[in-house]
Amino acid sequence: MREIWIALGVMALSVALFFTVQLSNKSPEATALDPTPTSTPAVVDTATPGSATPEPATPGPDSPSPSTEDTDLITTPSGLQYRDLVEGTGATPQAGQTVVVHYTGTLENGKKFDSSLDRNSPFQFRLGAGQVIKGWDEGLATMKVGGKRQLVIPPDLGYGNRAVGPIPAGSTLLFDVELLRIAP
């Protein structure tokens, strides 16, 4: 009897998660959130920020190209690339803190798929808690409040081989992110 109740509970949870994912794909913030439930939080499985010094990227034939000037891109050990457009002067957020950001997300072909600026509604999430794609958790962990950064997120730090809303499977994602504040 216990196995039946467990199976029913798992089935009910699966149905609820399915509908949640379907509804979240229609919401404006769905592209910034990782709709796939996991048994453990999606966290960056590379060295902790600051433990390894990232080196400037050397563009190669497979390197994503958000602009013609890739010499100032930094590549982390995980494959995330970023460039600071404006270095912030405020605090650097710590894992577990809630950050408030404005962002615009585009595909490599330049097609915009989401923007908190267009909605005039900042987006917030708990850093390092797996509430967003891995590239966001890693990319914002070293920013300072007031900073603006371009992120080049490879598929394995984004949505992988899953299509999410207007984002095709296997997409490299480009984000312009501004860290507005750390929420109390």
Secondary structure, 3 states (H helix, E strand, C coil): CHHHHHHHHHHHHHHHHHHHHHHHCCCCCCCCECCCCCCCCCCCCCCCCCCCCCEECCCCCCCCCCCCCCCCCEECCCCCEEEEEECCCCCCCCCCCEEEEEEEEEECCCCEEEEHHHHCCCEEEECCCCCECHHHHHHHCCCCCCCEEEEEECHHHCCCCCCECCECCCCCEEEEEEEEEEEC
